[in-house]
Each structure stands twice: as structure tokens, then as C-alpha cells.
Amino acid sequence: MNAAEILDIIVMINELENISEVEMTMGEATIKVVKGVSQVAEPLPGFSTPTLTGSPTVAEPLPGFSAPTLTGSPTVAPALTNQASPRQVKFALDLVDKLGNGNTTSVVNGLAHSLEVPVEDILHPDDWAEEMTRDHASLYLDVLEAQHKKMQKGAWG
């Protein structure tokens, strides 16, 4: 099992609501994941205690494991939840401003029509910063981008 697979398992464990502790044995190594614990009380021989301040750093990989490659400036919280990223929310709200000219009701109606759902099922743009999920962002951005492209081509007056 490589480091990327282990990280995927840890992310999956973190997303499970009813499990707070998991212990895995792989060959001679045992990994114990406990939610809510941010630091190991006493480092095990040959291991260092991780520091969780500032940007994430990667320690020297164990023999047989390759270190994951991190690009950009990773943020841990949004990756571990279904919350839309601040960039997704900003982009969606920018498109709402361009499409609706200040009338968010027309944009909500347009989303409901395009997605073929009742208007009540569309999350209002005023709530996007706090409540928009990655699923919302995926659906809404597809529709909003398509409508914006039509508007740019002059399909709407």
C-alpha cells in the first residue's frame, strides 16, 4: 500500500460520521487513526510528531513509500468536507451578478428551470458562502457558465 492510498483511507475515515477510531495493520506496520486528536502524546521510535501549523510539510518517507506531491497552496478543511471552496463560491456569485444584474430571483428561477427541480430546491445565492456544497457548485456552475457563454455570444438581449 502506498502513501497516496493511506491518505485516501484517512480522508474516507474522516468523512465517516459514526467512526471515530480505526486501526490498520499492513505487514509489520500498524496505523491508528483517531478523529479529533491533533498530536501524538509520545512519538514512536523512528517517527517524529507532526506539526500542524502553517503550510503542510512532508517528512522523509518511510522505506518503500513515496512522498505525496503537493501543488499550489493546499487547504485541508475543504478537502475533508463536502463544502464548496471559497473560489467556487466566488466564481458562482460573480456569474450570478453578471447574469442577474442584481436580480438573484431570476437566476434562482433559471437554475431551477435548467436543472428541472422546484425553485425551493435551489440554494439561494445569499446562502452560498456558508451552505454551498461541492455538489451544488458542480451543478450550479455548469448551468451558470453555459448561460454566461450564451449571453456573451449575444443569444440574450
C-alpha positions as CSV (number, residue, x, y, z in Angstrom):
1,M,0.0,0.0,0.0
2,N,1.5,3.4,-1.0
3,A,1.2,6.7,0.8
4,A,-1.5,8.0,-1.5
5,E,-3.7,5.0,-0.7
6,I,-3.1,5.5,3.0
7,L,-4.1,9.2,2.7
8,D,-7.2,8.3,0.8
9,I,-8.2,5.9,3.5
10,I,-7.6,8.6,6.2
11,V,-9.8,11.0,4.2
12,M,-12.5,8.4,3.9
13,I,-12.3,7.7,7.7
14,N,-12.6,11.4,8.4
15,E,-15.8,11.6,6.3
16,L,-17.5,8.8,8.2
17,E,-19.6,10.2,11.0
18,N,-20.1,7.1,13.1
19,I,-16.5,6.0,13.3
20,S,-14.0,7.9,15.5
21,E,-11.1,5.4,15.7
22,V,-9.6,3.0,13.2
23,E,-6.5,0.8,13.5
24,M,-5.0,-0.8,10.4
25,T,-2.2,-3.4,10.2
26,M,-0.2,-3.6,6.9
27,G,2.6,-6.1,7.1
28,E,4.8,-5.1,10.0
29,A,3.3,-1.6,10.3
30,T,0.2,-0.6,12.3
31,I,-1.5,2.8,11.7
32,K,-4.0,4.1,14.2
33,V,-6.3,7.0,13.2
34,V,-8.2,8.8,15.9
35,K,-10.5,11.7,15.0
36,G,-10.1,14.9,17.0
37,V,-6.5,14.1,18.1
38,S,-4.1,16.7,16.7
39,Q,-0.9,15.4,18.2
40,V,0.7,12.1,19.3
41,A,1.5,12.2,23.1
42,E,4.8,10.4,22.7
43,P,6.4,9.8,19.3
44,L,7.2,6.2,18.5
45,P,10.8,5.3,17.9
46,G,11.8,6.3,14.4
47,F,8.9,8.7,14.0
48,S,8.6,12.4,14.6
49,T,5.5,14.2,15.9
50,P,3.8,16.1,13.1
51,T,3.5,19.9,13.3
52,L,0.1,21.3,12.1
53,T,0.9,25.0,12.0
54,G,1.4,26.9,8.8
55,S,1.6,25.2,5.4
56,P,1.8,21.4,5.4
57,T,5.2,19.8,5.1
58,V,6.1,16.3,4.2
59,A,8.6,14.4,6.3
60,E,11.1,11.9,4.8
61,P,9.1,9.0,3.5
62,L,9.4,5.5,5.1
63,P,11.4,3.0,3.0
64,G,9.0,1.6,0.4
65,F,6.8,4.6,0.4
66,S,6.9,7.7,-1.9
67,A,6.1,11.1,-0.6
68,P,2.9,12.7,-2.0
69,T,3.4,15.7,-4.3
70,L,1.6,18.8,-3.1
71,T,1.0,21.6,-5.6
72,G,-0.4,25.1,-5.0
73,S,-1.4,26.1,-1.5
74,P,-3.4,23.2,-0.2
75,T,-6.2,23.8,2.3
76,V,-7.1,20.9,4.5
77,A,-10.6,21.8,5.7
78,P,-12.5,22.0,2.4
79,A,-10.9,18.8,1.1
80,L,-12.1,16.9,4.1
81,T,-15.7,18.1,3.8
82,N,-18.3,18.5,1.1
83,Q,-18.1,22.3,1.5
84,A,-17.6,24.2,-1.8
85,S,-14.3,26.0,-2.0
86,P,-14.2,29.8,-1.5
87,R,-13.1,30.1,-5.1
88,Q,-16.1,28.1,-6.4
89,V,-18.5,30.3,-4.3
90,K,-16.9,33.5,-5.6
91,F,-16.9,32.4,-9.2
92,A,-20.6,31.3,-8.9
93,L,-21.6,34.6,-7.2
94,D,-19.7,36.6,-9.9
95,L,-21.7,34.7,-12.6
96,V,-24.9,35.5,-10.7
97,D,-24.0,39.2,-10.7
98,K,-23.3,39.1,-14.4
99,L,-26.4,37.1,-15.4
100,G,-28.9,38.6,-13.0
101,N,-28.0,42.3,-13.0
102,G,-28.8,42.4,-9.3
103,N,-31.9,40.2,-9.6
104,T,-31.0,36.9,-7.8
105,T,-34.6,35.6,-8.1
106,S,-34.3,35.4,-11.8
107,V,-31.0,33.4,-11.5
108,V,-32.6,31.0,-9.0
109,N,-35.6,30.6,-11.3
110,G,-33.2,29.9,-14.2
111,L,-31.2,27.3,-12.2
112,A,-34.5,25.6,-11.2
113,H,-35.7,25.5,-14.8
114,S,-32.4,24.3,-16.2
115,L,-31.9,21.6,-13.5
116,E,-35.6,20.7,-13.7
117,V,-36.2,21.0,-10.0
118,P,-38.6,23.1,-7.9
119,V,-37.3,26.6,-7.0
120,E,-37.4,25.6,-3.4
121,D,-34.7,23.0,-4.0
122,I,-32.3,25.7,-5.3
123,L,-30.0,27.1,-2.6
124,H,-30.3,30.9,-2.7
125,P,-27.2,32.8,-3.6
126,D,-27.3,34.7,-0.3
127,D,-26.6,31.4,1.4
128,W,-23.9,30.1,-0.9
129,A,-20.9,31.3,1.2
130,E,-22.0,29.2,4.2
131,E,-24.0,26.4,2.8
132,M,-22.9,25.6,-0.8
133,T,-21.5,22.1,-1.2
134,R,-19.3,20.8,-3.9
135,D,-22.3,19.1,-5.4
136,H,-24.2,22.4,-5.5
137,A,-21.2,24.1,-7.1
138,S,-20.8,21.4,-9.7
139,L,-24.5,21.6,-10.8
140,Y,-24.9,25.4,-10.5
141,L,-21.6,26.3,-12.1
142,D,-22.3,24.1,-15.2
143,V,-25.6,25.9,-15.7
144,L,-24.3,29.4,-14.9
145,E,-21.3,29.0,-17.1
146,A,-23.4,27.8,-20.0
147,Q,-25.9,30.7,-19.6
148,H,-23.0,33.2,-19.4
149,K,-21.5,31.9,-22.6
150,K,-24.9,32.2,-24.3
151,M,-25.1,35.8,-23.0
152,Q,-21.6,36.6,-24.3
153,K,-22.5,35.3,-27.8
154,G,-25.5,37.6,-27.9
155,A,-28.1,34.9,-27.5
156,W,-29.8,37.0,-24.8
157,G,-30.5,40.7,-25.2
